[in-house]
Amino acid sequence: MHPPGADTVLVRHGDLNTKSAHVKRQMEGLLVENVEALLADRVIPGDVQHRWNRPLIHTTEDAVAAATDAAAETFGVVSASACRTVSTEKAQILEALDEIARECYDGGTFAVDARRAYRELPYDSEDLAREGGTVIWEAVEDEFEPAVDLDDPDLTFGIEVREDATFLYLEQVSGPGGLPLGTQERVIALISGGIDSPVAAYELMRRGSPVIPVYVDLGAYGGVDHEARAMEAVRTLSRYAPNVDMPVYKVPGGETVDLLVREMENGRMLSLRRFFFRIAEELADRIDAHGIVTGEAVGQKSSQTIQNLGVTSRATDLPIHRPLLTRDKQDIVAQARKIGTFSQATINAGCNRVAPNRVETNARLEPLLENEPDDLFERAAAAAANAELVDP
């Protein structure tokens, strides 16, 4: 719901406020660019204004809801509100509140959340909240009996007064938070198309890191459905960053997977993981990436026990980022649904045929090295050298 006459979106960020003035200004500039990109990609009219602390989107009343949703999907945004803009004169603010109440308040409890960021005005937040509440009450009391609830109201009338304008709103649409995309270095994202890896990639994007998707073709143990769900996951992620190119590095790994299945029983999945990490390291050196992101979580699979994670991590000198490390599966599934990557992840791709009958949960590096192919890392380097760059 938005107030009548709303044609502006108030954009709020969070972690940017902990930065120095110089860094914050740069990050806000990136945030504005990313919001502009999402608006353009969705063909939503809007002019984004870079203002200290509160970027604004100037749009039309017909498009303000769509512009608010776009802003609320931008990394770095904590929340966004569709606003009606009036002057800082208290009389005009109260007059606008009266009109908004008559049109939008039709029952239940209400509260007024008033904030005055500009201290030179002849009234404070408490004055505005008290007088605004009275205006709202009187506007509707002939229609129904209003009630105030400051703890859990059915409708909140938001008022934010800044130096040159006042913004009136009725809801705050939650955003992903984090930092604007592009404020951190690039990382390699190992994308399988399952539930976990796209969520992990999203989390690194949410903290400002562009991701470079890498899909390892498992040959006969993967197939067209395995590849299709990975590519669809990347397409979904790219919608959150239309101004960032996200082609996929498709790496041939079928021969090595087949070798591991034929010759290894104990520790096979760990050696396969080490193969993936080494591929990622080879590609990172080539394309200037500074880490690897995976969807691993402690204990979720046999290869993801604390001991096994330590063994597989030693395949690379790059930092391995595991944003889902302590998350429960149901929480990861819920986020996958929310960001739109869940449905394709449920396609049965048959890659579980790689797993051996007996799993290893407490591996040691030395015995694993004795079992895995001596040329595993050479195979990884060759596979990375033959990677094909494809559009998802």
Salt bridges, closest charged atoms under 4 A:
ASP15 OD2 - ARG207 NH1 2.99
GLU28 OE2 - HIS13 NE2 2.65
GLU28 OE1 - HIS50 NE2 3.35
GLU73 OE1 - ARG42 NH2 2.45
ASP98 OD2 - ARG102 NE 2.90
GLU99 OE1 - ARG84 NH2 3.05
ASP113 OD2 - ARG115 NH2 3.32
ASP127 OD1 - ARG130 NH2 2.91
GLU131 OE2 - LYS90 NZ 2.90
GLU160 OE2 - ARG54 NE 2.83
GLU160 OE2 - ARG162 NH1 2.78
ASP164 OD2 - ARG51 NH1 3.16
GLU185 OE1 - HIS290 NE2 3.71
ASP196 OD1 - LYS329 NZ 2.87
GLU203 OE1 - ARG206 NE 3.28
GLU227 OE1 - LYS250 NZ 3.08
GLU232 OE1 - ARG235 NH2 2.71
GLU232 OE2 - ARG239 NH2 3.78
ASP258 OD2 - ARG262 NE 2.89
GLU265 OE1 - ARG268 NH2 3.33
GLU281 OE2 - ARG278 NE 3.83
ASP288 OD1 - HIS290 NE2 3.23
GLU296 OE2 - ARG273 NE 3.29
GLU296 OE1 - ARG322 NE 2.62
ASP331 OD2 - ARG327 NE 2.39
GLU372 OE2 - ARG274 NH2 2.98
ASP375 OD2 - ARG379 NE 3.35
